[in-house]
Amino acid sequence: MAKTYTEAEKWQYRAAIRQGIISKLEKKLTRAEAEILTLSTSLAAANVRLALYDAREAA
């Protein structure tokens, strides 16, 4: 015989599923933010190198 679940149990299960999804999305967001920071730093360094190159060319 199949077990029947109360409304509270159903909502608790749904909340647990949602929390798992939220947790996975938060991990992905954290990784994406770290990647953006890395790319931003790399771009800033490239801009500095380009400015130094331009300054040498102008001299």
N, C-alpha and C positions, 0 to 999 in steps of 0.2 A: 504494500500500500504506500502510495506517495505521501511524503510529508507535506503538510500545508504550512505556509509561512504567514506570520502576522504582518500587518501593514508596517509595523515598526521594524521588523526584521528585514522586510523588503527595502525600506528606506535606508536602513543601516548598511545593507549590502551595496546599494546604489552609491551611497556616500563613500564607501571604501573604494569602489571602482573609480569614482571621480577623483578621489585623493591620489590614487595610483597614477592616473593619467596626468594630474596636475604635477605630481612629483617628477614624472618623466619629462614633461614640458619644461619645468624649472631647470632640470639638468641640461637640457638642450639649449635653453636660453643662456645659462651660465657659460657653456662652451662657446656659443656664438658671440657673447660679449667679450670673452677672452680672445677670440679670433679677431674681432674688430679692433681691440686694443693693440694686438700684435701688428695688424695691418696698418693701423694709424701710426704706430711708432716707426714702422718701416718706411712709410710714406714721408714722415717728418725727416728721417735720416736721409732719404733720397733727395728731399728738397734742400737740405743743408749741403749735401755734396754738389748738387746742381748750382746752388748759389756760389759756392767756392769756385767751381769750374768757371762760372760766368765772370766772377771777379778776376780770376787769372787771365781770362780771355780779354777782358777790358783793359787790363794793365799793360 
